[in-house]
Amino acid sequence: MQPTQAGASRPTLAVLALVLNALVWGISWWPLRELQAKGLHPLWSTVMIYLVAAIGVWVWKPQAWRGLLQHRGLLLLLVASGLTNVGFNWAVTVGDVVRVVLLFYLMPAWSVLIAWLLLNEKPTAGSLFRLALALAGVVIVLKSPGSPWPVPASIADWLALMGGLAFALTNVLLRKHGQTPAESRMLAMFAGGAIMAGAAAWAGMSAQIVPAPAFAPAGVPAALGLCLAFLLGNMALQYGAARLAASTTALVMLTEILFASASSAWLDAAEFSTRTLAGGGLIVLAALLAALAPEASAKKPAS
């Protein structure tokens, strides 16, 4: 799935691909919790799912490994993508789903800064205003009545913030290395999920934070379904992120908030407090303003 100029001329398809990826991530908390209920910690679930996916890519495109080793910048993509999954997948299984997703989606704010550093996309006054608006929203979400400062109150908060930063870096790196073979980028992301989650799970198990893996056969359908969903979502993310500006990618992916909010409300996995709604409203408003005033057109990926 090498990017082409023809694909770059169809931004609607790229946007729809990113929405598909957001849908996968927005509802992934449910099967991850189901697997945890069957004895498999989300880090071990991530290892299993992404290892299977990485092997699948390797069998499908054996040359993907060569591309990964030839383009050393993809190694950073491997780390960033892996940390994204460690942060998000763990956070949504131990924290309030909507709160986690809102903190994760400080990601557009991170993207403005990272794209400035890595892609030389200098932020405008408008983008800085929207950045401040999003940060104000996060402050409101984090500020609890019993705390004098708006600081993360749980491991889920910290994981969500870390995952959002890593995801912003992932999106920028996908655009920066859009000329590399698509199968190599895909392999980097899946291998990263397995390697980084495995390292975190091993460290957590040594510190007696993460239990040893224990998996019931009844969880196999959920694991296979989640593996397929993440595979499709990854392909969609690569297609869209390679064809749109990093800031646009980050903003379209905010639709995950809608999917996560709707699914968690339906299954009673989130608390819609006034503080969360107010802070979330500012974050979404910042995204809408950016969508109405796009800063930069996407560069055409090399064919």
C-alpha positions in Angstrom: 0.0 0.0 0.0 2.6 2.5 -1.2 1.3 6.1 -1.1 0.6 7.6 -4.4 -0.2 11.1 -5.7 -3.6 9.9 -6.8 -4.3 8.8 -3.2 -3.1 12.1 -1.9 -5.7 13.9 -4.1 -8.5 12.1 -2.3 -8.5 13.6 1.2 -12.0 12.3 1.9 -10.8 8.7 1.7 -7.9 9.5 4.0 -10.3 11.1 6.5 -12.7 8.1 6.4 -9.7 5.8 7.0 -8.8 7.8 10.1 -12.3 7.7 11.4 -12.2 3.9 11.0 -9.1 3.8 13.1 -10.7 6.0 15.7 -13.7 3.7 15.9 -11.4 0.7 16.5 -9.6 2.5 19.3 -12.8 4.0 20.7 -14.4 0.7 21.4 -11.3 -1.4 22.0 -11.6 -0.9 25.8 -14.5 -3.4 25.9 -12.7 -6.5 24.5 -9.6 -5.5 26.5 -11.7 -5.6 29.7 -13.3 -8.8 28.6 -9.8 -10.4 28.2 -8.8 -9.0 31.6 -11.8 -10.6 33.2 -10.7 -13.9 31.7 -7.3 -13.5 33.4 -5.2 -11.7 30.8 -3.8 -8.3 31.8 -4.1 -5.7 29.0 -0.3 -5.6 28.6 -0.2 -9.4 28.0 -3.2 -9.0 25.7 -1.3 -6.3 23.7 1.7 -8.6 23.5 -0.3 -11.5 22.1 -2.4 -9.4 19.7 0.4 -7.5 18.3 2.8 -10.4 18.1 0.2 -12.3 16.0 -0.3 -9.2 13.8 3.5 -8.8 13.3 3.9 -12.4 12.3 1.0 -12.0 9.9 2.7 -9.0 8.3 6.0 -10.9 8.1 4.4 -13.9 6.4 2.4 -11.6 4.0 5.4 -9.4 3.2 8.7 -11.1 4.1 10.7 -8.1 2.8 9.1 -5.9 5.4 12.0 -6.7 7.8 14.6 -5.4 5.3 12.7 -2.1 4.9 12.5 -1.8 8.7 16.3 -2.3 9.1 17.2 -0.1 6.1 15.1 2.9 7.3 16.4 3.4 10.8 13.8 6.2 11.4 11.2 3.4 11.6 12.8 2.2 14.8 11.6 5.4 16.5 8.2 4.7 15.1 8.4 1.2 16.6 9.1 2.7 20.1 6.5 5.4 19.8 3.7 3.1 18.5 4.6 0.6 21.2 4.3 3.2 24.0 1.0 4.4 22.6 -0.5 0.9 23.0 1.1 0.4 26.5 -0.4 3.7 27.7 -3.9 3.5 26.1 -4.6 -0.2 26.4 -3.6 -0.3 30.1 -5.4 3.0 30.9 -8.8 2.1 29.5 -9.0 -1.1 31.5 -8.2 0.4 34.9 -9.6 3.9 34.6 -12.8 5.8 33.6 -13.0 5.4 29.8 -14.1 8.9 28.9 -11.6 10.6 31.3 -8.8 8.4 29.8 -9.8 9.2 26.3 -10.0 12.9 26.9 -6.5 12.9 28.5 -5.2 10.7 25.7 -6.5 13.3 23.2 -4.3 16.0 24.5 -2.6 14.4 21.5 -3.5 17.2 19.1 -1.8 19.6 21.4 1.3 17.5 21.4 1.1 17.1 17.6 1.4 20.9 17.1 4.6 21.0 19.1 6.1 17.7 17.7 5.3 18.7 14.0 7.0 22.0 14.7 10.1 20.2 15.8 10.2 17.3 13.3 8.4 18.6 10.3 9.1 22.4 10.6 5.4 23.1 10.6 5.5 26.3 12.5 2.3 27.0 14.5 0.3 30.0 13.8 -1.3 32.3 16.4 -4.6 30.5 15.8 -3.0 27.1 16.4 -1.4 28.3 19.6 -4.7 29.7 20.8 -6.3 26.3 20.2 -3.4 24.6 22.0 -4.1 26.8 25.0 -7.8 26.0 24.8 -7.1 22.3 24.8 -4.7 22.6 27.7 -7.3 24.5 29.7 -9.7 21.7 29.1 -7.2 19.2 30.4 -6.6 21.3 33.5 -10.3 21.3 34.2 -10.5 17.5 33.7 -7.5 16.9 36.0 -8.5 19.4 38.8 -10.3 17.4 41.5 -12.0 19.1 44.5 -9.5 17.5 46.9 -6.3 18.6 45.1 -4.9 22.1 45.0 -3.2 21.4 41.6 -4.5 19.9 38.4 -2.3 16.8 38.5 -2.9 13.3 37.4 -4.7 11.5 40.1 -4.1 7.9 39.2 -2.0 5.5 37.1 -4.7 5.6 34.4 -4.3 9.4 34.1 -0.5 9.1 33.7 -0.8 6.3 31.2 -3.4 8.2 29.2 -1.1 11.3 29.0 1.9 9.2 28.1 0.0 7.3 25.5 -1.3 10.5 23.9 2.2 12.0 23.6 3.4 8.8 22.1 0.5 8.7 19.6 1.2 12.3 18.6 4.8 11.3 17.9 3.5 8.2 16.0 1.3 10.3 13.7 4.1 12.8 12.9 6.6 10.0 12.2 4.1 8.3 9.9 4.1 11.5 7.8 7.8 12.1 8.1 8.5 8.6 6.8 5.6 8.3 4.4 8.0 7.4 1.6 9.1 4.2 3.2 7.4 0.8 2.3 4.0 0.6 3.9 4.6 -3.0 5.0 7.7 -1.9 6.9 5.9 0.9 8.7 3.1 -1.6 9.6 5.6 -4.1 10.9 7.3 -1.4 12.9 4.0 -0.5 14.6 3.0 -4.1 15.3 6.4 -5.2 16.5 6.6 -2.1 18.6 3.3 -3.0 20.3 4.5 -6.5 21.1 8.0 -5.5 22.2 7.2 -2.4 24.3 4.1 -4.1 25.9 6.2 -7.2 26.6 9.0 -5.1 28.3 6.4 -3.1 30.3 4.6 -6.4 31.4 7.9 -8.0 32.4 8.9 -5.0 34.4 5.5 -4.8 36.0 5.5 -8.5 36.8 8.9 -8.1 38.5 7.5 -5.2 40.5 4.4 -7.2 41.3 2.2 -4.7 39.6 1.3 -6.9 36.6 0.2 -10.5 37.2 1.6 -13.4 35.2 -0.3 -14.2 32.1 -3.2 -16.6 32.5 -5.5 -17.0 29.6 -8.8 -18.9 29.4 -9.8 -20.5 26.0 -13.1 -18.6 26.2 -11.2 -15.5 25.4 -9.8 -16.7 22.1 -12.6 -15.2 20.0 -12.2 -11.8 21.6 -8.5 -11.9 21.1 -8.7 -12.8 17.5 -11.4 -10.2 16.8 -9.3 -7.5 18.5 -6.2 -8.6 16.5 -8.1 -8.3 13.2 -9.6 -4.9 14.3 -6.2 -3.5 15.2 -4.7 -4.8 11.9 -7.4 -3.0 9.9 -7.2 0.1 12.1 -3.4 0.2 11.6 -3.7 0.0 7.8 -6.3 2.8 7.9 -4.1 5.0 10.1 -1.2 4.6 7.7 -3.3 5.4 4.7 -4.8 8.5 6.3 -1.8 9.8 8.2 0.5 9.6 5.2 -1.8 11.8 3.1 -2.9 14.5 5.6 -1.1 17.1 7.6 -0.1 15.9 11.1 -2.4 18.4 12.8 -5.3 17.3 10.5 -4.7 13.7 11.4 -4.7 14.4 15.1 -8.0 16.3 14.8 -9.9 13.8 12.8 -8.8 11.1 15.3 -10.7 13.1 17.9 -13.8 11.3 16.7 -12.5 8.5 19.0 -13.9 10.6 21.9 -17.4 10.2 20.4 -17.1 6.4 19.9 -15.6 5.9 23.4 -18.2 8.1 25.1 -21.1 6.5 23.4 -19.9 2.9 24.0 -18.9 3.6 27.6 -22.2 5.3 28.4 -24.1 2.4 26.9 -22.1 -0.1 29.0 -21.9 2.1 32.1 -18.1 2.3 32.1 -17.7 6.1 32.5 -18.7 8.9 34.9 -19.9 12.0 33.1 -19.2 14.6 35.8 -19.7 18.3 35.3 -15.9 18.8 35.4 -15.2 16.1 32.8 -17.9 17.5 30.5 -16.7 21.1 30.8 -13.0 20.2 30.2 -13.9 17.8 27.4 -16.0 20.5 25.8 -13.0 22.8 25.6 -10.9 20.1 24.1 -13.5 19.3 21.5 -14.0 23.0 20.8 -10.3 23.4 20.2 -10.6 20.5 17.7 -13.6 22.0 15.9 -11.9 25.4 15.6 -8.8 23.8 14.1 -11.0 21.8 11.7 -12.7 25.0 10.5 -9.3 26.8 10.0 -6.8 24.2 8.8 -3.3 25.4 9.1 -1.5 23.5 6.4 -2.2 21.3 3.5 -0.8 17.9 3.4 2.4 17.2 1.6 2.0 14.7 -1.2 3.6 11.5 -0.2 6.3 10.2 -2.6 5.1 7.6 -5.0 
